[in-house]
Amino acid sequence: MPCNALVMSGGGANGAWEAGVIWGLAHYGLPQDYHWDVLTGISAGGLNSVLGAAFDPADVVMMTDYISYIWHQMKN
């Protein structure tokens, strides 16, 4: 049985970019194609992973909406 992992890199703005990429995959692709057994990351990618870990894997659209919302609310 395969194990799918989403690994996200760090680097400040890369976290926002990653959030946009996974949002696009979930909203414009088939959500069932984007099921991850493992979410991991470092720095900004770690923040995305922690936020995503709060959701059931089947709720990938809701997860990406939430992560994108968090990034939109951040201020400099």
Predicted model as a PDB file, atoms N, CA, C, CB and O in Angstrom, pLDDT in the B-factor column:
MODEL        1                                                                  
ATOM      1  N   MET A   1       0.840  -1.167   0.000  1.00 73.00           N  
ATOM      2  CA  MET A   1       0.000   0.000   0.000  1.00 73.00           C  
ATOM      3  C   MET A   1       0.891   1.237   0.000  1.00 73.00           C  
ATOM      4  CB  MET A   1      -0.959  -0.006   1.211  1.00 73.00           C  
ATOM      5  O   MET A   1       1.778   1.349   0.846  1.00 73.00           O  
ATOM      6  N   PRO A   2       0.675   2.174  -0.934  1.00 80.00           N  
ATOM      7  CA  PRO A   2       1.548   3.353  -1.011  1.00 80.00           C  
ATOM      8  C   PRO A   2       1.288   4.332   0.136  1.00 80.00           C  
ATOM      9  CB  PRO A   2       1.354   4.065  -2.351  1.00 80.00           C  
ATOM     10  O   PRO A   2       0.189   4.404   0.685  1.00 80.00           O  
ATOM     11  N   CYS A   3       2.312   5.061   0.467  1.00 83.00           N  
ATOM     12  CA  CYS A   3       2.216   6.126   1.463  1.00 83.00           C  
ATOM     13  C   CYS A   3       2.554   7.434   0.752  1.00 83.00           C  
ATOM     14  CB  CYS A   3       3.179   5.868   2.698  1.00 83.00           C  
ATOM     15  O   CYS A   3       3.666   7.597   0.250  1.00 83.00           O  
ATOM     16  N   ASN A   4       1.606   8.360   0.706  1.00 85.00           N  
ATOM     17  CA  ASN A   4       1.823   9.639   0.043  1.00 85.00           C  
ATOM     18  C   ASN A   4       2.196  10.696   1.079  1.00 85.00           C  
ATOM     19  CB  ASN A   4       0.566  10.068  -0.749  1.00 85.00           C  
ATOM     20  O   ASN A   4       1.573  10.800   2.136  1.00 85.00           O  
ATOM     21  N   ALA A   5       3.223  11.476   0.752  1.00 88.00           N  
ATOM     22  CA  ALA A   5       3.681  12.527   1.656  1.00 88.00           C  
ATOM     23  C   ALA A   5       3.702  13.863   0.930  1.00 88.00           C  
ATOM     24  CB  ALA A   5       5.078  12.196   2.218  1.00 88.00           C  
ATOM     25  O   ALA A   5       4.045  13.934  -0.250  1.00 88.00           O  
ATOM     26  N   LEU A   6       3.336  14.911   1.636  1.00 89.00           N  
ATOM     27  CA  LEU A   6       3.475  16.270   1.147  1.00 89.00           C  
ATOM     28  C   LEU A   6       4.563  16.904   1.998  1.00 89.00           C  
ATOM     29  CB  LEU A   6       2.111  17.078   1.220  1.00 89.00           C  
ATOM     30  O   LEU A   6       4.400  17.085   3.205  1.00 89.00           O  
ATOM     31  N   VAL A   7       5.677  17.239   1.354  1.00 91.00           N  
ATOM     32  CA  VAL A   7       6.836  17.805   2.037  1.00 91.00           C  
ATOM     33  C   VAL A   7       6.990  19.246   1.563  1.00 91.00           C  
ATOM     34  CB  VAL A   7       8.141  16.966   1.757  1.00 91.00           C  
ATOM     35  O   VAL A   7       7.126  19.500   0.366  1.00 91.00           O  
ATOM     36  N   MET A   8       6.966  20.189   2.507  1.00 92.00           N  
ATOM     37  CA  MET A   8       7.035  21.604   2.155  1.00 92.00           C  
ATOM     38  C   MET A   8       8.309  22.239   2.696  1.00 92.00           C  
ATOM     39  CB  MET A   8       5.809  22.347   2.688  1.00 92.00           C  
ATOM     40  O   MET A   8       8.726  21.980   3.825  1.00 92.00           O  
ATOM     41  N   SER A   9       8.914  23.075   1.861  1.00 90.00           N  
ATOM     42  CA  SER A   9      10.166  23.721   2.238  1.00 90.00           C  
ATOM     43  C   SER A   9       9.913  24.967   3.064  1.00 90.00           C  
ATOM     44  CB  SER A   9      10.976  24.073   1.001  1.00 90.00           C  
ATOM     45  O   SER A   9       8.774  25.406   3.223  1.00 90.00           O  
ATOM     46  N   GLY A  10      10.973  25.518   3.578  1.00 89.00           N  
ATOM     47  CA  GLY A  10      10.895  26.741   4.355  1.00 89.00           C  
ATOM     48  C   GLY A  10      11.248  27.949   3.514  1.00 89.00           C  
ATOM     49  O   GLY A  10      11.457  27.858   2.304  1.00 89.00           O  
ATOM     50  N   GLY A  11      11.309  29.080   4.189  1.00 86.00           N  
ATOM     51  CA  GLY A  11      11.733  30.285   3.500  1.00 86.00           C  
ATOM     52  C   GLY A  11      10.663  31.352   3.402  1.00 86.00           C  
ATOM     53  O   GLY A  11      10.395  31.845   2.306  1.00 86.00           O  
ATOM     54  N   GLY A  12      10.046  31.722   4.504  1.00 83.00           N  
ATOM     55  CA  GLY A  12       9.123  32.845   4.542  1.00 83.00           C  
ATOM     56  C   GLY A  12       8.035  32.825   3.488  1.00 83.00           C  
ATOM     57  O   GLY A  12       7.023  32.141   3.643  1.00 83.00           O  
ATOM     58  N   ALA A  13       8.243  33.572   2.418  1.00 86.00           N  
ATOM     59  CA  ALA A  13       7.230  33.696   1.369  1.00 86.00           C  
ATOM     60  C   ALA A  13       6.976  32.371   0.655  1.00 86.00           C  
ATOM     61  CB  ALA A  13       7.655  34.750   0.359  1.00 86.00           C  
ATOM     62  O   ALA A  13       5.923  32.203   0.039  1.00 86.00           O  
ATOM     63  N   ASN A  14       7.903  31.437   0.722  1.00 90.00           N  
ATOM     64  CA  ASN A  14       7.660  30.117   0.113  1.00 90.00           C  
ATOM     65  C   ASN A  14       6.456  29.441   0.752  1.00 90.00           C  
ATOM     66  CB  ASN A  14       8.906  29.213   0.253  1.00 90.00           C  
ATOM     67  O   ASN A  14       5.744  28.691   0.084  1.00 90.00           O  
ATOM     68  N   GLY A  15       6.218  29.694   2.023  1.00 91.00           N  
ATOM     69  CA  GLY A  15       5.062  29.114   2.704  1.00 91.00           C  
ATOM     70  C   GLY A  15       3.758  29.593   2.093  1.00 91.00           C  
ATOM     71  O   GLY A  15       2.829  28.806   1.909  1.00 91.00           O  
ATOM     72  N   ALA A  16       3.683  30.880   1.779  1.00 92.00           N  
ATOM     73  CA  ALA A  16       2.483  31.423   1.135  1.00 92.00           C  
ATOM     74  C   ALA A  16       2.339  30.856  -0.276  1.00 92.00           C  
ATOM     75  CB  ALA A  16       2.539  32.971   1.089  1.00 92.00           C  
ATOM     76  O   ALA A  16       1.233  30.525  -0.705  1.00 92.00           O  
ATOM     77  N   TRP A  17       3.442  30.744  -0.989  1.00 94.00           N  
ATOM     78  CA  TRP A  17       3.417  30.172  -2.338  1.00 94.00           C  
ATOM     79  C   TRP A  17       2.939  28.719  -2.288  1.00 94.00           C  
ATOM     80  CB  TRP A  17       4.820  30.256  -2.994  1.00 94.00           C  
ATOM     81  O   TRP A  17       2.099  28.311  -3.088  1.00 94.00           O  
ATOM     82  N   GLU A  18       3.479  27.941  -1.343  1.00 93.00           N  
ATOM     83  CA  GLU A  18       3.056  26.546  -1.195  1.00 93.00           C  
ATOM     84  C   GLU A  18       1.567  26.447  -0.889  1.00 93.00           C  
ATOM     85  CB  GLU A  18       3.861  25.860  -0.091  1.00 93.00           C  
ATOM     86  O   GLU A  18       0.877  25.576  -1.418  1.00 93.00           O  
ATOM     87  N   ALA A  19       1.082  27.329  -0.045  1.00 94.00           N  
ATOM     88  CA  ALA A  19      -0.343  27.338   0.277  1.00 94.00           C  
ATOM     89  C   ALA A  19      -1.162  27.569  -0.982  1.00 94.00           C  
ATOM     90  CB  ALA A  19      -0.660  28.417   1.327  1.00 94.00           C  
ATOM     91  O   ALA A  19      -2.200  26.935  -1.172  1.00 94.00           O  
ATOM     92  N   GLY A  20      -0.709  28.465  -1.839  1.00 94.00           N  
ATOM     93  CA  GLY A  20      -1.403  28.721  -3.102  1.00 94.00           C  
ATOM     94  C   GLY A  20      -1.364  27.539  -4.041  1.00 94.00           C  
ATOM     95  O   GLY A  20      -2.347  27.248  -4.722  1.00 94.00           O  
ATOM     96  N   VAL A  21      -0.242  26.860  -4.085  1.00 93.00           N  
ATOM     97  CA  VAL A  21      -0.115  25.685  -4.965  1.00 93.00           C  
ATOM     98  C   VAL A  21      -1.050  24.563  -4.515  1.00 93.00           C  
ATOM     99  CB  VAL A  21       1.346  25.178  -4.985  1.00 93.00           C  
ATOM    100  O   VAL A  21      -1.770  23.994  -5.335  1.00 93.00           O  
ATOM    101  N   ILE A  22      -1.045  24.245  -3.229  1.00 91.00           N  
ATOM    102  CA  ILE A  22      -1.916  23.150  -2.781  1.00 91.00           C  
ATOM    103  C   ILE A  22      -3.384  23.563  -2.866  1.00 91.00           C  
ATOM    104  CB  ILE A  22      -1.564  22.730  -1.334  1.00 91.00           C  
ATOM    105  O   ILE A  22      -4.253  22.717  -3.077  1.00 91.00           O  
ATOM    106  N   TRP A  23      -3.671  24.871  -2.701  1.00 94.00           N  
ATOM    107  CA  TRP A  23      -5.041  25.356  -2.885  1.00 94.00           C  
ATOM    108  C   TRP A  23      -5.481  25.114  -4.328  1.00 94.00           C  
ATOM    109  CB  TRP A  23      -5.148  26.867  -2.526  1.00 94.00           C  
ATOM    110  O   TRP A  23      -6.581  24.617  -4.571  1.00 94.00           O  
ATOM    111  N   GLY A  24      -4.624  25.463  -5.278  1.00 93.00           N  
ATOM    112  CA  GLY A  24      -4.949  25.264  -6.690  1.00 93.00           C  
ATOM    113  C   GLY A  24      -5.133  23.798  -7.048  1.00 93.00           C  
ATOM    114  O   GLY A  24      -6.050  23.450  -7.792  1.00 93.00           O  
ATOM    115  N   LEU A  25      -4.275  22.944  -6.529  1.00 90.00           N  
ATOM    116  CA  LEU A  25      -4.409  21.512  -6.797  1.00 90.00           C  
ATOM    117  C   LEU A  25      -5.740  20.982  -6.278  1.00 90.00           C  
ATOM    118  CB  LEU A  25      -3.249  20.736  -6.160  1.00 90.00           C  
ATOM    119  O   LEU A  25      -6.428  20.225  -6.963  1.00 90.00           O  
ATOM    120  N   ALA A  26      -6.093  21.384  -5.067  1.00 90.00           N  
ATOM    121  CA  ALA A  26      -7.327  20.879  -4.452  1.00 90.00           C  
ATOM    122  C   ALA A  26      -8.578  21.448  -5.108  1.00 90.00           C  
ATOM    123  CB  ALA A  26      -7.341  21.204  -2.971  1.00 90.00           C  
ATOM    124  O   ALA A  26      -9.592  20.755  -5.199  1.00 90.00           O  
ATOM    125  N   HIS A  27      -8.526  22.695  -5.566  1.00 91.00           N  
ATOM    126  CA  HIS A  27      -9.712  23.338  -6.116  1.00 91.00           C  
ATOM    127  C   HIS A  27      -9.900  23.116  -7.610  1.00 91.00           C  
ATOM    128  CB  HIS A  27      -9.654  24.795  -5.844  1.00 91.00           C  
ATOM    129  O   HIS A  27     -11.032  23.102  -8.096  1.00 91.00           O  
ATOM    130  N   TYR A  28      -8.813  22.944  -8.338  1.00 93.00           N  
ATOM    131  CA  TYR A  28      -8.930  22.785  -9.785  1.00 93.00           C  
ATOM    132  C   TYR A  28      -8.696  21.354 -10.253  1.00 93.00           C  
ATOM    133  CB  TYR A  28      -7.960  23.696 -10.473  1.00 93.00           C  
ATOM    134  O   TYR A  28      -8.978  21.017 -11.403  1.00 93.00           O  
ATOM    135  N   GLY A  29      -8.184  20.516  -9.362  1.00 88.00           N  
ATOM    136  CA  GLY A  29      -8.031  19.097  -9.670  1.00 88.00           C  
ATOM    137  C   GLY A  29      -9.120  18.310  -8.966  1.00 88.00           C  
ATOM    138  O   GLY A  29     -10.115  18.874  -8.510  1.00 88.00           O  
ATOM    139  N   LEU A  30      -8.927  17.039  -8.884  1.00 83.00           N  
ATOM    140  CA  LEU A  30      -9.854  16.181  -8.145  1.00 83.00           C  
ATOM    141  C   LEU A  30      -9.316  16.034  -6.724  1.00 83.00           C  
ATOM    142  CB  LEU A  30     -10.025  14.774  -8.842  1.00 83.00           C  
ATOM    143  O   LEU A  30      -8.233  15.481  -6.532  1.00 83.00           O  
ATOM    144  N   PRO A  31     -10.056  16.521  -5.724  1.00 74.00           N  
ATOM    145  CA  PRO A  31      -9.549  16.476  -4.347  1.00 74.00           C  
ATOM    146  C   PRO A  31      -9.103  15.089  -3.903  1.00 74.00           C  
ATOM    147  CB  PRO A  31     -10.602  16.974  -3.406  1.00 74.00           C  
ATOM    148  O   PRO A  31      -8.155  14.971  -3.127  1.00 74.00           O  
ATOM    149  N   GLN A  32      -9.763  14.044  -4.374  1.00 74.00           N  
ATOM    150  CA  GLN A  32      -9.370  12.694  -3.963  1.00 74.00           C  
ATOM    151  C   GLN A  32      -7.989  12.305  -4.506  1.00 74.00           C  
ATOM    152  CB  GLN A  32     -10.413  11.683  -4.433  1.00 74.00           C  
ATOM    153  O   GLN A  32      -7.382  11.354  -4.012  1.00 74.00           O  
ATOM    154  N   ASP A  33      -7.490  13.024  -5.510  1.00 79.00           N  
ATOM    155  CA  ASP A  33      -6.143  12.760  -6.018  1.00 79.00           C  
ATOM    156  C   ASP A  33      -5.064  13.365  -5.126  1.00 79.00           C  
ATOM    157  CB  ASP A  33      -6.003  13.301  -7.429  1.00 79.00           C  
ATOM    158  O   ASP A  33      -3.880  13.077  -5.301  1.00 79.00           O  
ATOM    159  N   TYR A  34      -5.467  14.201  -4.172  1.00 77.00           N  
ATOM    160  CA  TYR A  34      -4.510  14.886  -3.315  1.00 77.00           C  
ATOM    161  C   TYR A  34      -4.720  14.497  -1.866  1.00 77.00           C  
ATOM    162  CB  TYR A  34      -4.627  16.399  -3.478  1.00 77.00           C  
ATOM    163  O   TYR A  34      -4.988  15.336  -1.006  1.00 77.00           O  
ATOM    164  N   HIS A  35      -4.593  13.220  -1.619  1.00 79.00           N  
ATOM    165  CA  HIS A  35      -4.702  12.648  -0.268  1.00 79.00           C  
ATOM    166  C   HIS A  35      -3.288  12.380   0.223  1.00 79.00           C  
ATOM    167  CB  HIS A  35      -5.576  11.323  -0.254  1.00 79.00           C  
ATOM    168  O   HIS A  35      -2.531  11.647  -0.414  1.00 79.00           O  
ATOM    169  N   TRP A  36      -2.931  12.979   1.364  1.00 83.00           N  
ATOM    170  CA  TRP A  36      -1.597  12.771   1.916  1.00 83.00           C  
ATOM    171  C   TRP A  36      -1.701  12.031   3.230  1.00 83.00           C  
ATOM    172  CB  TRP A  36      -0.862  14.108   2.106  1.00 83.00           C  
ATOM    173  O   TRP A  36      -2.512  12.371   4.093  1.00 83.00           O  
ATOM    174  N   ASP A  37      -0.868  11.015   3.369  1.00 86.00           N  
ATOM    175  CA  ASP A  37      -0.787  10.267   4.621  1.00 86.00           C  
ATOM    176  C   ASP A  37       0.111  10.998   5.618  1.00 86.00           C  
ATOM    177  CB  ASP A  37      -0.261   8.839   4.368  1.00 86.00           C  
ATOM    178  O   ASP A  37      -0.061  10.889   6.832  1.00 86.00           O  
ATOM    179  N   VAL A  38       1.076  11.745   5.073  1.00 89.00           N  
ATOM    180  CA  VAL A  38       2.055  12.445   5.903  1.00 89.00           C  
ATOM    181  C   VAL A  38       2.178  13.880   5.398  1.00 89.00           C  
ATOM    182  CB  VAL A  38       3.445  11.720   5.878  1.00 89.00           C  
ATOM    183  O   VAL A  38       2.327  14.112   4.198  1.00 89.00           O  
ATOM    184  N   LEU A  39       2.115  14.834   6.315  1.00 90.00           N  
ATOM    185  CA  LEU A  39       2.407  16.239   6.023  1.00 90.00           C  
ATOM    186  C   LEU A  39       3.640  16.605   6.830  1.00 90.00           C  
ATOM    187  CB  LEU A  39       1.184  17.186   6.367  1.00 90.00           C  
ATOM    188  O   LEU A  39       3.692  16.348   8.033  1.00 90.00           O  
ATOM    189  N   THR A  40       4.634  17.202   6.181  1.00 93.00           N  
ATOM    190  CA  THR A  40       5.832  17.606   6.901  1.00 93.00           C  
ATOM    191  C   THR A  40       6.428  18.825   6.221  1.00 93.00           C  
ATOM    192  CB  THR A  40       6.862  16.451   6.967  1.00 93.00           C  
ATOM    193  O   THR A  40       6.172  19.092   5.047  1.00 93.00           O  
ATOM    194  N   GLY A  41       7.209  19.541   6.965  1.00 94.00           N  
ATOM    195  CA  GLY A  41       7.862  20.709   6.406  1.00 94.00           C  
ATOM    196  C   GLY A  41       8.805  21.328   7.412  1.00 94.00           C  
ATOM    197  O   GLY A  41       8.862  20.922   8.573  1.00 94.00           O  
ATOM    198  N   ILE A  42       9.541  22.317   6.944  1.00 94.00           N  
ATOM    199  CA  ILE A  42      10.471  23.041   7.797  1.00 94.00           C  
ATOM    200  C   ILE A  42      10.173  24.526   7.677  1.00 94.00           C  
ATOM    201  CB  ILE A  42      11.948  22.732   7.417  1.00 94.00           C  
ATOM    202  O   ILE A  42       9.835  25.013   6.599  1.00 94.00           O  
ATOM    203  N   SER A  43      10.298  25.235   8.774  1.00 94.00           N  
ATOM    204  CA  SER A  43      10.072  26.675   8.818  1.00 94.00           C  
ATOM    205  C   SER A  43       8.649  27.002   8.346  1.00 94.00           C  
ATOM    206  CB  SER A  43      11.118  27.414   7.947  1.00 94.00           C  
ATOM    207  O   SER A  43       7.684  26.524   8.942  1.00 94.00           O  
ATOM    208  N   ALA A  44       8.505  27.806   7.291  1.00 93.00           N  
ATOM    209  CA  ALA A  44       7.158  28.167   6.813  1.00 93.00           C  
ATOM    210  C   ALA A  44       6.388  26.926   6.354  1.00 93.00           C  
ATOM    211  CB  ALA A  44       7.252  29.188   5.654  1.00 93.00           C  
ATOM    212  O   ALA A  44       5.170  26.862   6.516  1.00 93.00           O  
ATOM    213  N   GLY A  45       7.078  25.958   5.792  1.00 94.00           N  
ATOM    214  CA  GLY A  45       6.437  24.697   5.401  1.00 94.00           C  
ATOM    215  C   GLY A  45       5.955  23.925   6.619  1.00 94.00           C  
ATOM    216  O   GLY A  45       4.949  23.219   6.554  1.00 94.00           O  
ATOM    217  N   GLY A  46       6.673  24.060   7.733  1.00 94.00           N  
ATOM    218  CA  GLY A  46       6.245  23.441   8.984  1.00 94.00           C  
ATOM    219  C   GLY A  46       4.961  24.065   9.506  1.00 94.00           C  
ATOM    220  O   GLY A  46       4.097  23.377  10.049  1.00 94.00           O  
ATOM    221  N   LEU A  47       4.848  25.388   9.334  1.00 93.00           N  
ATOM    222  CA  LEU A  47       3.609  26.062   9.723  1.00 93.00           C  
ATOM    223  C   LEU A  47       2.443  25.526   8.904  1.00 93.00           C  
ATOM    224  CB  LEU A  47       3.736  27.591   9.541  1.00 93.00           C  
ATOM    225  O   LEU A  47       1.382  25.232   9.455  1.00 93.00           O  
ATOM    226  N   ASN A  48       2.631  25.395   7.596  1.00 94.00           N  
ATOM    227  CA  ASN A  48       1.586  24.833   6.738  1.00 94.00           C  
ATOM    228  C   ASN A  48       1.234  23.409   7.157  1.00 94.00           C  
ATOM    229  CB  ASN A  48       2.033  24.852   5.271  1.00 94.00           C  
ATOM    230  O   ASN A  48       0.064  23.026   7.146  1.00 94.00           O  
ATOM    231  N   SER A  49       2.235  22.634   7.523  1.00 94.00           N  
ATOM    232  CA  SER A  49       2.001  21.251   7.938  1.00 94.00           C  
ATOM    233  C   SER A  49       1.188  21.179   9.222  1.00 94.00           C  
ATOM    234  CB  SER A  49       3.325  20.526   8.125  1.00 94.00           C  
ATOM    235  O   SER A  49       0.274  20.364   9.341  1.00 94.00           O  
ATOM    236  N   VAL A  50       1.524  22.031  10.179  1.00 94.00           N  
ATOM    237  CA  VAL A  50       0.791  22.052  11.451  1.00 94.00           C  
ATOM    238  C   VAL A  50      -0.662  22.460  11.212  1.00 94.00           C  
ATOM    239  CB  VAL A  50       1.465  23.023  12.458  1.00 94.00           C  
ATOM    240  O   VAL A  50      -1.581  21.858  11.767  1.00 94.00           O  
ATOM    241  N   LEU A  51      -0.863  23.482  10.386  1.00 93.00           N  
ATOM    242  CA  LEU A  51      -2.227  23.916  10.084  1.00 93.00           C  
ATOM    243  C   LEU A  51      -3.000  22.815   9.361  1.00 93.00           C  
ATOM    244  CB  LEU A  51      -2.206  25.196   9.233  1.00 93.00           C  
ATOM    245  O   LEU A  51      -4.180  22.603   9.639  1.00 93.00           O  
ATOM    246  N   GLY A  52      -2.350  22.123   8.448  1.00 92.00           N  
ATOM    247  CA  GLY A  52      -3.007  21.054   7.689  1.00 92.00           C  
ATOM    248  C   GLY A  52      -3.285  19.815   8.508  1.00 92.00           C  
ATOM    249  O   GLY A  52      -4.223  19.074   8.215  1.00 92.00           O  
ATOM    250  N   ALA A  53      -2.476  19.580   9.538  1.00 91.00           N  
ATOM    251  CA  ALA A  53      -2.645  18.386  10.363  1.00 91.00           C  
ATOM    252  C   ALA A  53      -3.935  18.405  11.169  1.00 91.00           C  
ATOM    253  CB  ALA A  53      -1.473  18.238  11.296  1.00 91.00           C  
ATOM    254  O   ALA A  53      -4.371  17.368  11.669  1.00 91.00           O  
ATOM    255  N   ALA A  54      -4.544  19.570  11.298  1.00 91.00           N  
ATOM    256  CA  ALA A  54      -5.787  19.688  12.062  1.00 91.00           C  
ATOM    257  C   ALA A  54      -6.995  19.148  11.303  1.00 91.00           C  
ATOM    258  CB  ALA A  54      -6.029  21.137  12.432  1.00 91.00           C  
ATOM    259  O   ALA A  54      -8.084  19.040  11.868  1.00 91.00           O  
ATOM    260  N   PHE A  55      -6.814  18.807  10.031  1.00 92.00           N  
ATOM    261  CA  PHE A  55      -7.932  18.390   9.190  1.00 92.00           C  
ATOM    262  C   PHE A  55      -7.833  16.918   8.823  1.00 92.00           C  
ATOM    263  CB  PHE A  55      -7.989  19.235   7.928  1.00 92.00           C  
ATOM    264  O   PHE A  55      -6.743  16.356   8.716  1.00 92.00           O  
ATOM    265  N   ASP A  56      -8.987  16.314   8.635  1.00 88.00           N  
ATOM    266  CA  ASP A  56      -9.056  14.948   8.127  1.00 88.00           C  
ATOM    267  C   ASP A  56      -8.510  14.948   6.698  1.00 88.00           C  
ATOM    268  CB  ASP A  56     -10.527  14.391   8.177  1.00 88.00           C  
ATOM    269  O   ASP A  56      -8.778  15.884   5.945  1.00 88.00           O  
ATOM    270  N   PRO A  57      -7.751  13.918   6.310  1.00 81.00           N  
ATOM    271  CA  PRO A  57      -7.206  13.886   4.952  1.00 81.00           C  
ATOM    272  C   PRO A  57      -8.257  14.029   3.847  1.00 81.00           C  
ATOM    273  CB  PRO A  57      -6.462  12.608   4.752  1.00 81.00           C  
ATOM    274  O   PRO A  57      -7.935  14.511   2.761  1.00 81.00           O  
ATOM    275  N   ALA A  58      -9.478  13.631   4.093  1.00 83.00           N  
ATOM    276  CA  ALA A  58     -10.525  13.747   3.083  1.00 83.00           C  
ATOM    277  C   ALA A  58     -11.006  15.190   2.913  1.00 83.00           C  
ATOM    278  CB  ALA A  58     -11.698  12.853   3.449  1.00 83.00           C  
ATOM    279  O   ALA A  58     -11.687  15.508   1.939  1.00 83.00           O  
ATOM    280  N   ASP A  59     -10.653  16.059   3.858  1.00 89.00           N  
ATOM    281  CA  ASP A  59     -11.085  17.461   3.822  1.00 89.00           C  
ATOM    282  C   ASP A  59     -10.023  18.373   3.232  1.00 89.00           C  
ATOM    283  CB  ASP A  59     -11.443  17.936   5.218  1.00 89.00           C  
ATOM    284  O   ASP A  59      -9.782  19.462   3.754  1.00 89.00           O  
ATOM    285  N   VAL A  60      -9.385  17.942   2.150  1.00 89.00           N  
ATOM    286  CA  VAL A  60      -8.269  18.696   1.574  1.00 89.00           C  
ATOM    287  C   VAL A  60      -8.703  20.079   1.089  1.00 89.00           C  
ATOM    288  CB  VAL A  60      -7.651  17.916   0.418  1.00 89.00           C  
ATOM    289  O   VAL A  60      -7.926  21.027   1.201  1.00 89.00           O  
ATOM    290  N   VAL A  61      -9.907  20.227   0.559  1.00 92.00           N  
ATOM    291  CA  VAL A  61     -10.365  21.541   0.104  1.00 92.00           C  
ATOM    292  C   VAL A  61     -10.520  22.482   1.292  1.00 92.00           C  
ATOM    293  CB  VAL A  61     -11.700  21.420  -0.665  1.00 92.00           C  
ATOM    294  O   VAL A  61     -10.075  23.628   1.234  1.00 92.00           O  
ATOM    295  N   MET A  62     -11.144  22.015   2.361  1.00 94.00           N  
ATOM    296  CA  MET A  62     -11.311  22.827   3.558  1.00 94.00           C  
ATOM    297  C   MET A  62      -9.950  23.162   4.168  1.00 94.00           C  
ATOM    298  CB  MET A  62     -12.197  22.097   4.585  1.00 94.00           C  
ATOM    299  O   MET A  62      -9.741  24.277   4.646  1.00 94.00           O  
ATOM    300  N   MET A  63      -9.033  22.208   4.151  1.00 93.00           N  
ATOM    301  CA  MET A  63      -7.698  22.417   4.684  1.00 93.00           C  
ATOM    302  C   MET A  63      -6.992  23.531   3.922  1.00 93.00           C  
ATOM    303  CB  MET A  63      -6.882  21.120   4.618  1.00 93.00           C  
ATOM    304  O   MET A  63      -6.415  24.431   4.531  1.00 93.00           O  
ATOM    305  N   THR A  64      -7.035  23.476   2.604  1.00 93.00           N  
ATOM    306  CA  THR A  64      -6.339  24.489   1.807  1.00 93.00           C  
ATOM    307  C   THR A  64      -7.003  25.860   1.940  1.00 93.00           C  
ATOM    308  CB  THR A  64      -6.299  24.070   0.335  1.00 93.00           C  
ATOM    309  O   THR A  64      -6.319  26.883   1.902  1.00 93.00           O  
ATOM    310  N   ASP A  65      -8.320  25.890   2.094  1.00 96.00           N  
ATOM    311  CA  ASP A  65      -9.006  27.167   2.328  1.00 96.00           C  
ATOM    312  C   ASP A  65      -8.516  27.795   3.637  1.00 96.00           C  
ATOM    313  CB  ASP A  65     -10.549  26.964   2.368  1.00 96.00           C  
ATOM    314  O   ASP A  65      -8.260  28.997   3.702  1.00 96.00           O  
ATOM    315  N   TYR A  66      -8.390  26.971   4.670  1.00 96.00           N  
ATOM    316  CA  TYR A  66      -7.955  27.472   5.972  1.00 96.00           C  
ATOM    317  C   TYR A  66      -6.512  27.972   5.925  1.00 96.00           C  
ATOM    318  CB  TYR A  66      -8.094  26.380   7.032  1.00 96.00           C  
ATOM    319  O   TYR A  66      -6.220  29.060   6.422  1.00 96.00           O  
ATOM    320  N   ILE A  67      -5.620  27.200   5.340  1.00 95.00           N  
ATOM    321  CA  ILE A  67      -4.211  27.611   5.261  1.00 95.00           C  
ATOM    322  C   ILE A  67      -4.085  28.902   4.462  1.00 95.00           C  
ATOM    323  CB  ILE A  67      -3.347  26.495   4.618  1.00 95.00           C  
ATOM    324  O   ILE A  67      -3.337  29.798   4.853  1.00 95.00           O  
ATOM    325  N   SER A  68      -4.798  29.007   3.361  1.00 95.00           N  
ATOM    326  CA  SER A  68      -4.761  30.235   2.562  1.00 95.00           C  
ATOM    327  C   SER A  68      -5.302  31.422   3.349  1.00 95.00           C  
ATOM    328  CB  SER A  68      -5.562  30.057   1.269  1.00 95.00           C  
ATOM    329  O   SER A  68      -4.765  32.526   3.271  1.00 95.00           O  
ATOM    330  N   TYR A  69      -6.364  31.188   4.104  1.00 95.00           N  
ATOM    331  CA  TYR A  69      -6.944  32.254   4.938  1.00 95.00           C  
ATOM    332  C   TYR A  69      -5.907  32.760   5.948  1.00 95.00           C  
ATOM    333  CB  TYR A  69      -8.216  31.741   5.682  1.00 95.00           C  
ATOM    334  O   TYR A  69      -5.754  33.967   6.133  1.00 95.00           O  
ATOM    335  N   ILE A  70      -5.208  31.845   6.591  1.00 94.00           N  
ATOM    336  CA  ILE A  70      -4.196  32.237   7.579  1.00 94.00           C  
ATOM    337  C   ILE A  70      -3.123  33.097   6.924  1.00 94.00           C  
ATOM    338  CB  ILE A  70      -3.555  30.990   8.232  1.00 94.00           C  
ATOM    339  O   ILE A  70      -2.743  34.131   7.473  1.00 94.00           O  
ATOM    340  N   TRP A  71      -2.626  32.684   5.752  1.00 93.00           N  
ATOM    341  CA  TRP A  71      -1.601  33.472   5.066  1.00 93.00           C  
ATOM    342  C   TRP A  71      -2.129  34.837   4.639  1.00 93.00           C  
ATOM    343  CB  TRP A  71      -1.084  32.715   3.848  1.00 93.00           C  
ATOM    344  O   TRP A  71      -1.382  35.815   4.667  1.00 93.00           O  
ATOM    345  N   HIS A  72      -3.380  34.925   4.251  1.00 93.00           N  
ATOM    346  CA  HIS A  72      -3.959  36.205   3.845  1.00 93.00           C  
ATOM    347  C   HIS A  72      -4.088  37.163   5.034  1.00 93.00           C  
ATOM    348  CB  HIS A  72      -5.332  35.982   3.199  1.00 93.00           C  
ATOM    349  O   HIS A  72      -4.057  38.380   4.849  1.00 93.00           O  
ATOM    350  N   GLN A  73      -4.232  36.632   6.238  1.00 93.00           N  
ATOM    351  CA  GLN A  73      -4.408  37.457   7.421  1.00 93.00           C  
ATOM    352  C   GLN A  73      -3.084  37.961   8.008  1.00 93.00           C  
ATOM    353  CB  GLN A  73      -5.158  36.681   8.463  1.00 93.00           C  
ATOM    354  O   GLN A  73      -3.094  38.846   8.864  1.00 93.00           O  
ATOM    355  N   MET A  74      -1.953  37.415   7.566  1.00 88.00           N  
ATOM    356  CA  MET A  74      -0.661  37.822   8.131  1.00 88.00           C  
ATOM    357  C   MET A  74      -0.297  39.228   7.700  1.00 88.00           C  
ATOM    358  CB  MET A  74       0.442  36.848   7.713  1.00 88.00           C  
ATOM    359  O   MET A  74      -0.561  39.643   6.572  1.00 88.00           O  
ATOM    360  N   LYS A  75       0.312  39.946   8.619  1.00 83.00           N  
ATOM    361  CA  LYS A  75       0.765  41.317   8.378  1.00 83.00           C  
ATOM    362  C   LYS A  75       2.279  41.385   8.501  1.00 83.00           C  
ATOM    363  CB  LYS A  75       0.095  42.305   9.367  1.00 83.00           C  
ATOM    364  O   LYS A  75       2.893  40.578   9.200  1.00 83.00           O  
ATOM    365  N   ASN A  76       2.869  42.345   7.823  1.00 74.00           N  
ATOM    366  CA  ASN A  76       4.329  42.561   7.937  1.00 74.00           C  
ATOM    367  C   ASN A  76       4.674  43.191   9.255  1.00 74.00           C  
ATOM    368  CB  ASN A  76       4.847  43.441   6.795  1.00 74.00           C  
ATOM    369  O   ASN A  76       5.847  43.446   9.529  1.00 74.00           O  
TER     370      ASN A  76                                                      
ENDMDL                                                                          
END                                                                             
